Amino acid sequence: MSNKEFRTALIQLFVSSNKQENIKRAVEFISIAAKNNAQIISLPECFNSPYGVKYFPEYSESIPDGETTKALANAAKEHKVYLIGGSIPERDGDKLYNTCTVFDPEGNLIAKHRKVHLFDIDIPGKITFKESTNLSAGNQLTIVDTSYGKIGIGICYDIRFAEMAALYQKKGCRMIFYPGAFNLTTGPAHWELLIRSRAVDNQLYVAAVSPARCMDADYKAWGHTSVSNPYGEIISKAGADEEVIYADIDMEKLSEIRTNMPYLSQKRSDLYEIKEF
């Protein structure tokens, strides 16, 4: 492959209540993905911990000296891959964050994204969840420079905010990764819709990486990890169970689509504008 093409692997991991086992199995799947020629590998949201506010304090750890971060750094270095570390509960002083770490092929921590938009919803009779009970929100966008181009990072609920993705596109990103854990209410309604919408809005690739579904868990993830191309076509998709999916990303395809339908350059900046504060 040229430096305009790469294979990405998305690990839809089954997450248990055993933190060490979750880390161990994540590393094993990273090895499998690397052996299948993936150059950029992503884990799902909250992969080392059950997803729930009552679990975050117990499973949290500091970055970069926590056991999860060290394991991921070693895995990236061993397999010489870019690794998007899903997310974990991060402890920083007296605050907790939902945080994604990113590593280069030498195992260096090159980015850390703290979930910007906290998942606070109340759908009567279906689901109530408030991350803000014990999590703090991040205050910056995260762009990763790779040898294949710039990649934006968001976590789960971040995908609902079109302005954030538009800023990533404006800053040169050609792909966005969203580790995320939609549930059995929001998943069937909006998961694929949002993946495809962010891709079409910004004419870039979008990958959304879910944990596997566990019907015995307090929070039941939707699964269906997916990748959309810049035309809004799903080019790789998982079911609900644990699996690794792959997608071959072609940046020439992105350039072709943007040339054929140049609406990104047709925006009316004299009437509206998205800017970062």
BELLIN-V569181 format. One record per residue. N is the residue number from 1. RES is the residue in one letter. SS is DSSP state (~ for helix, > for strand, _ for the rest). OMEGA is omega in radians with two decimals (none if undefined). Layout:
BEGIN
<<N/RES/SS/OMEGA> <N/RES/SS/OMEGA>>
END
This chain:
BEGIN
<<1/M/_/3.05> <2/S/_/3.13> <3/N/_/3.03> <4/K/_/3.11> <5/E/>/3.05> <6/F/>/3.07> <7/R/>/3.05> <8/T/>/3.08> <9/A/>/3.14> <10/L/>/-3.02> <11/I/>/3.10> <12/Q/>/-2.97> <13/L/_/2.96> <14/F/_/-3.07> <15/V/_/3.13> <16/S/_/3.09> <17/S/_/-3.13> <18/N/_/-3.05> <19/K/~/-3.10> <20/Q/~/3.11> <21/E/~/3.09> <22/N/~/3.13> <23/I/~/-3.13> <24/K/~/-3.10> <25/R/~/3.07> <26/A/~/3.13> <27/V/~/3.11> <28/E/~/3.12> <29/F/~/3.06> <30/I/~/3.11> <31/S/~/3.12> <32/I/~/-3.13> <33/A/~/3.13> <34/A/~/3.11> <35/K/~/3.06> <36/N/_/2.97> <37/N/_/3.04> <38/A/_/3.10> <39/Q/_/3.05> <40/I/>/-3.05> <41/I/>/3.13> <42/S/>/2.99> <43/L/_/-3.13> <44/P/_/3.06> <45/E/_/3.02> <46/C/_/-3.01> <47/F/_/-3.13> <48/N/_/-3.02> <49/S/_/2.93> <50/P/_/-3.10> <51/Y/_/-3.14> <52/G/_/-3.06> <53/V/~/-3.13> <54/K/~/-3.13> <55/Y/~/-2.98> <56/F/~/-3.12> <57/P/~/-3.08> <58/E/~/-3.04> <59/Y/~/-3.07> <60/S/_/3.08> <61/E/>/3.13> <62/S/_/3.10> <63/I/_/0.28> <64/P/_/-2.98> <65/D/_/3.09> <66/G/_/-3.05> <67/E/~/-3.13> <68/T/~/-3.12> <69/T/~/3.13> <70/K/~/-3.14> <71/A/~/-3.13> <72/L/~/3.10> <73/A/~/3.13> <74/N/~/-3.13> <75/A/~/3.12> <76/A/~/-3.13> <77/K/~/-3.11> <78/E/~/-3.04> <79/H/~/3.08> <80/K/_/3.14> <81/V/_/2.87> <82/Y/>/-3.08> <83/L/>/3.06> <84/I/>/-2.92> <85/G/_/3.09> <86/G/_/2.92> <87/S/_/3.08> <88/I/>/3.00> <89/P/>/-3.13> <90/E/>/3.04> <91/R/>/3.09> <92/D/>/-3.03> <93/G/_/3.13> <94/D/_/-3.13> <95/K/>/3.06> <96/L/>/3.12> <97/Y/>/2.97> <98/N/>/-2.85> <99/T/>/3.05> <100/C/>/3.05> <101/T/>/3.14> <102/V/>/-3.06> <103/F/>/3.07> <104/D/_/-3.08> <105/P/_/3.04> <106/E/_/3.13> <107/G/_/3.12> <108/N/_/3.02> <109/L/>/-3.03> <110/I/>/3.10> <111/A/>/3.06> <112/K/>/-3.13> <113/H/>/3.03> <114/R/>/-3.08> <115/K/_/-3.03> <116/V/_/-3.09> <117/H/_/-3.11> <118/L/_/-3.05> <119/F/_/3.09> <120/D/>/-3.13> <121/I/>/3.06> <122/D/>/3.09> <123/I/>/-3.03> <124/P/_/3.11> <125/G/_/-3.09> <126/K/_/-3.11> <127/I/>/2.98> <128/T/>/-3.12> <129/F/>/-3.14> <130/K/>/3.08> <131/E/~/-3.09> <132/S/~/3.06> <133/T/~/3.12> <134/N/_/3.07> <135/L/_/3.00> <136/S/_/-3.12> <137/A/_/3.00> <138/G/_/-3.04> <139/N/_/3.10> <140/Q/_/3.03> <141/L/_/-3.04> <142/T/>/3.10> <143/I/>/-3.10> <144/V/>/3.04> <145/D/>/3.07> <146/T/>/3.10> <147/S/_/3.13> <148/Y/_/-3.12> <149/G/>/-3.11> <150/K/>/-3.13> <151/I/>/3.06> <152/G/>/-3.14> <153/I/>/2.99> <154/G/>/3.11> <155/I/>/2.97> <156/C/~/-3.06> <157/Y/~/3.08> <158/D/~/-3.07> <159/I/~/-3.13> <160/R/~/-3.03> <161/F/_/-3.02> <162/A/~/-3.11> <163/E/~/3.13> <164/M/~/3.11> <165/A/~/3.13> <166/A/~/3.08> <167/L/~/3.08> <168/Y/~/3.11> <169/Q/~/-3.12> <170/K/~/-3.12> <171/K/_/3.00> <172/G/_/3.12> <173/C/>/3.12> <174/R/>/3.08> <175/M/>/3.05> <176/I/>/3.04> <177/F/>/3.08> <178/Y/>/2.90> <179/P/>/-3.04> <180/G/_/3.14> <181/A/_/3.01> <182/F/_/-3.06> <183/N/>/-3.04> <184/L/_/3.01> <185/T/_/-3.09> <186/T/~/-3.10> <187/G/~/-3.12> <188/P/~/-3.11> <189/A/~/-2.88> <190/H/~/-3.00> <191/W/~/-3.11> <192/E/~/3.11> <193/L/~/-3.10> <194/L/~/3.10> <195/I/~/-3.11> <196/R/~/-3.13> <197/S/~/3.13> <198/R/~/3.12> <199/A/~/-3.11> <200/V/~/3.13> <201/D/~/-2.94> <202/N/~/3.13> <203/Q/_/3.07> <204/L/_/3.09> <205/Y/>/3.09> <206/V/>/3.06> <207/A/>/3.11> <208/A/>/-2.93> <209/V/>/-3.09> <210/S/_/2.87> <211/P/_/3.01> <212/A/_/-3.14> <213/R/_/3.03> <214/C/_/-3.07> <215/M/_/3.08> <216/D/_/-3.11> <217/A/_/3.05> <218/D/_/3.13> <219/Y/_/-3.06> <220/K/_/-3.09> <221/A/>/3.14> <222/W/_/-3.03> <223/G/_/3.10> <224/H/_/2.97> <225/T/_/-3.01> <226/S/>/3.01> <227/V/>/3.04> <228/S/>/3.00> <229/N/_/-3.05> <230/P/_/3.12> <231/Y/_/3.13> <232/G/_/3.11> <233/E/_/3.06> <234/I/>/-3.05> <235/I/>/3.05> <236/S/>/-3.05> <237/K/>/3.07> <238/A/_/2.96> <239/G/_/-3.13> <240/A/_/-3.03> <241/D/_/-3.13> <242/E/_/3.07> <243/E/>/3.02> <244/V/>/3.05> <245/I/>/-3.07> <246/Y/>/3.03> <247/A/>/3.06> <248/D/>/-3.04> <249/I/>/-3.11> <250/D/>/-3.11> <251/M/~/3.05> <252/E/~/3.08> <253/K/~/3.10> <254/L/~/-3.13> <255/S/~/3.13> <256/E/~/3.14> <257/I/~/3.14> <258/R/~/3.10> <259/T/~/-3.09> <260/N/~/3.13> <261/M/_/-2.94> <262/P/_/-3.05> <263/Y/~/3.07> <264/L/~/3.12> <265/S/~/-3.12> <266/Q/~/-3.14> <267/K/_/-3.08> <268/R/_/-3.13> <269/S/_/3.05> <270/D/_/-3.12> <271/L/_/-3.09> <272/Y/_/-3.10> <273/E/_/3.00> <274/I/_/-3.12> <275/K/_/3.14> <276/E/_/3.14> <277/F/_/none>>
END
